[in-house]
Amino acid sequence: MARTWKSKKDRREAAVAFLQQTVTDPDIRSSVLKDRKAAHQLFEKAGDINIPDDVEVICVGPSTQERDRLVVFVLPPEGTPTEHLDAFKYWIGTWYPYGMDTMKVSASHDQTSSGIPESTLQSRS
């Protein structure tokens, strides 16, 4: 039985199955690094999950040079004060290239919350 995209548990389980294949199968790893469409299809197949067509699957290699080529922002809500806007609160694809500890960075902010769950911000590395 296929997993469903609406279930966070199913998504996590599918992601684990997909990532396991990217570690153990060099052909899959190469394909998903080169082609987002292939990444989407292989995530769907390996994870036994139906992924909506409008979901983009992006795989980036672990080196800092490869990570530098990906920028993903969740835009601040309209009306967010623009003074002292902290990019790391909204830059969910960041890998903290300057040696910052994600726990310390998240805890040290005293500005209005971004509305993004802290676990989402901290799990990216």
N, C-alpha and C positions, 0 to 999 in steps of 0.2 A: 504494500500500500504506500502510495506516495505521500511525502510530507506536504504540509501546506505552508505557504508563505506568510499567512496571517498569524501563525503560531510562532512566537519568539523561540520557544523550545525547539520546534522543528527547524527553524533557521539556524540555531546554534549547532544542532546535531548535523545538519547538512553541511555547514561550514567546516566542521571537524572532519567529516568524511572527505570533503573536497580538498582541504589542506593536507590531509594524510596522503592523498594521491599526488599532490604537487611535490611532496617530499620523496615519495617512493618511486615515482614514474617520471624520468627525465623528459620524455616526449610530451607528457601533459604539462609539465612545468614550462617547457619551452613554448608550447602553444599558447598558454594563458598569459605569458609575459609579452608575447608579440601581438596578440589579437584579442580585443575586448569581446567581440562576438563569440569567439571560441571559449573565452573565459566564462561567459554567461552560459553557454551550452554545456560545457564540461562541469560547471558548478551544479547545474540542474541535474545532469546525469549522475555524477558521482554522489551528490547529496540526496538523490531520489526525491527531488522537490520541484514543484511547479513554480517557476520564477516568472513574475509578470514581465512582459516585453519591455516595459518602460523602466525596469531596474537595470542599472548599469553596473557591471562587474569589472573592476579594475584591479589588476594584479601588478605589483611593483616588486622588483628584487630587493633583497635586504641591504644592499650597499647604500651608503649615504649619497653617492652620486645618483643612484637610481631613485632614491626617495626625493631628492631635490627636484625631480621632474614632475612631481605631483603636488598640486595645491587643491584642497577641497575646503570650501567655506560654507558654514550655515550662516546665512545673513542675519544680522541683529534685527529684532522686531522694529517695525516702523516706530519712530518716536523715541528710540533709544538715545540718551544723551551722547553726543559725539566727542565731548571732551574726555580725554584720558581713556579712549576706547582701547581695550586690550585685544589685540589680534588673536592671541592664543585661546581665548574663550570661544572664538568662532571658527578657528582654523582646525577643523576636526581631522584633517589629513596630515597634521604636523607630526614630526618625530622628534621635536625638541633638539635641533641641531647644535644648540649652544650648551649642552650638558645640563639643562635644567631638569630638576626632579619634578615629574608631573604632579605628584602629591603636594609638593611645596608651592608650585606655581598656582595650582587650583585653590589651595588654602589661603594664599596670600592676597587674593583679590578682595578688595572692599567695595567694588562697584556693583551696580545692579546686576542680578543674575541674568544670564543669557537665555534662560528657559531651556537650555540643553542639559539633559541629565549629566551630572558629574561623572557617572560611570562611563558614559559614552566618550567623554573628553579624556578620561584617564586611561581607557583601555587601548588607545591608539599609541603605537610606538613603532 
